[in-house]
Amino acid sequence: MIFQANPFEQLLAVLAYWDRFLTGFLLTMWMYVWALFLGFLLGLLLALSRQYGHFFIQKIAIIYIEIIRGTPLIAQLFFISFLPNALNFSIDIMIIETNLFNRSFRLLDYPIFVGILTLILNSGAYQAEYLRGSFVSVGTGQLEAARAIGMSRFSSIRHIVLPQALRRVIPSWSNEAAYLPKYTVLVYFIGGVEELFSQADYIQHRTSFPFATYIIVAILFLITITLISKLLDTIHKRTSIPGL
């Protein structure tokens, strides 16, 4: 006769590894914050280049965006991970770690660097299109009016376009902010990164309760993404332009 624990007992057994869930979640959020913030800066640069850059700069931005958006994130992750070996050179990444719950907690090493870099490059391309759409919504008439009163092209974009575009982009940009935490799970496949999915894999092998383990992972993601969405909705309501 095979003993099978009831669902409540399974949850209790899995939750005994709460410290691994927490450290995995924190590492996932660590990668997410860097990817979202630096991806935004990259996306802003790409959007400005595509919308207002010279012909050659526009083409470079278009090619980059189309390549990134047209290829799977997992393929990009493996490409960046294996590229140094393919080119016969090595990258030395400083290891940054601390202690958390009496365990070593790494904030940076080569696999984590690859994961964050890939997420930045991928997210930047998608954020660029959200931002470019908000630039287009401002309209060329305001730029022409700014130039007519003597403002430079740079000043016109900085003082006329950006303040409006950055407020208008929040509803569409919030999609990327909400989806990005889920993309971080793909970093699990390059190995060596103890993010939430990696920790869940360890826990389900130790407990033999995969269903209970991944239910907790799903709940953590659901709560996180809901909170992010609510926060962005609040920001949008407080920064929206009246009448638009």
N, C-alpha and C positions, 0 to 999 in steps of 0.2 A: 504494500500500500504506500502510495506516494503522498507525503504531507505537503499541503499547499496552504500557505498563510493567507488569511483573508485580506481584503484590500486595506483595511485600517492597519493591520500589522505590517503589511508591506510598506505603507507610508511611514510608519514609525521607524522601520529598519532603514529606510532610505534617508530619512531626516536625521538619523544619527550622524550622517556625514555632512551636516549643515555647514561646517567650516569649509569644505571643498566646494559646495554650492556657492558660498559667499565669495571665496577667493576667485573662483571661475567667473562669477558675475562681475566682480570688480575689474578683472582683467579685460573682460568683454567691453565694459563701459569705458575703460581706459583707452582701448583701441578705437572705440566709437567716437569719443570726444575729439581725439587727434584727427581722425579721418574726416569728421564733419567740419571741424574748424579749418584745417589746412585744405581740405577739399573745397570749402567755400572760397578761400583765397585764390586757389587755382581756378575754380569756376568763374570767379569774378574777372580774373585776368583773361581767360579764354573768351568770355562773353564780350568784354570790351574790345578784344582783338578782332573777334568775328564781326561785331557790329560797327565799330568805328576805326578799325585798323586799316592800314594801306593794303593794297591788293595781295601782296605776298604774305603779309602777316595774317590776313583773313584766310587764305588758303591753308596755311599751316594749322590754324585753329580748327578749320572745318575738317581737315584730314584726321587730326588727332581725335576730335569728338566722334567722328563717324567710325573710326577704328575701335575706339573704346566701347561705344554704345552698340557696335555691331558684333562684338565677340563676347563669349561667356566670361563672367568674372572668374570662374574656376580655372579657365584656360589662362587668363592673365596672371592669376596667382602662381600657377605652376611655371609659366614662362619667366616671371621675375625671380622665382625661387631657384630655378635651374640655370638661369642665364650666366651667372659667374662661372660655373663649372663648364658650361659649353664653350665659353671663351677663354678657359684656362687661366682665370685669375680669381683671387680670393678677396673678400671684403671683411675687414676686421671691425666688428661692432662692439662698442663698449658694453659690458654687462652691468646693468643697474638692477639691484635687488634689495629687498628689505625683508624683515621678519614679520609675519602676520599669523596669529594663532599658533605660535611656536613652529611655524613652517616657513621655509624660504619662499618668498613671493617675488618673482621676476617681473620687472617693469619693462626691461629692454634686453634683448639678445637678438641674434640673427633671425630666427623664425618670427619673432614678434615684429621686428623691423620690416621684414618682407610683408607680413600681414598688413601692418599699418600703411606702408608705402602703396601696396596694391589697392587698398580701400581708398586712399587719397586720390590716386590717379583715376580710379573708376568713378568715384563719387564726384570728382571735379568736373568730369565730362557731362554728367547728368545735371549737376547744379548750374553749369554754364548755360544749358538750354533754358532752364527755368529763369535765370537772370536775363538772358537775351530777350526772352518773351516780355519781361517786365520793361526792358529798355524800349522795345518796339511800342509798347502801350503808351509811353510818354508822348510819342509823336515827334516828328521833325519840326513842326511849326514852332515849338518852344525853343529848340536849338537855333533856328533861324532868327527868331526874335532876339535871343541872347546875343548872337553874333552881330545883329543890326545895331545894338546899343554899345558895341565895342568890346564885348567879352571874348576872350580867346576860346578856341575849341576845347582846350583842357578845362578851363574855368567853367565853360557852359556845361560840360558833362559832369564835372564835380559838384557844382552848385545848383544845377537845374535838374539833370537827369537822375543822378544817384539818389538824392533824398527822396524822390518820388518812387523810383524803381525799387529801392530796397524795402519800402513799405508795401508796395503792391505785390511783391514776389512772395510774401510770407505764406499765403494759402497754398500755392503750388509747391513752394520749397519745403513746406512741412511734410509733403509726401516722402521726400528724400530723407528728411530727418527721422521719420517714423520707420522707413524701410531699412535704413542702414544698420540698426542693431541686428536685424535678422541676417544680413549679409555676412556679419562677422563670423558666423558659425562655419563658413567655408574655410576659414583659416585652420580649422581642425585638421583638414586633409593634408596639410604640409607637415604636420607632426611637430612635436616639441613645444607647442603652445598650450599652456594649461588654462585655456579659456573655458567658458561654461559647458560647451558641448564635450570637450575633452574630459573635463571632470565628471560629467554625467556618464560618459563611457566607462570611466574607471569605477564609478559607484555601481552601475548596473552589472558590471562583471563581478564585483565583490559581493553584491547582495543577491544576484540572480533575479532581480525585480525590474526589468527594463521599463515596463508600463508605468509603474509608480514613479520611476526616476524621470522619465521624459514628460510625465504629466506636470511634475514640479518645474521642469525647465520651461514648458509651455506657459505655465502660470506666471513665472518670472518675466518672460518676454511680453506676455499680454499686459501685465501691470505696468512694466516699463514703457511700452509703446503707448499705452493709454495715457499715462502721465505726461509723456512728451507731447502728445497730440493736444491734451488739455492746456498745457503750458503755452504752446504755440498759438492756440485759439485765443487765449487771454492776451498774449502779446499783440496779435493781429487786431483785436477789438480796441486795444488802447492806442495803437499806432496808425490805425486806418485813416485815410484821408477823407474827410467829410464830403459827401456828394459823389464819391467814386465807388 
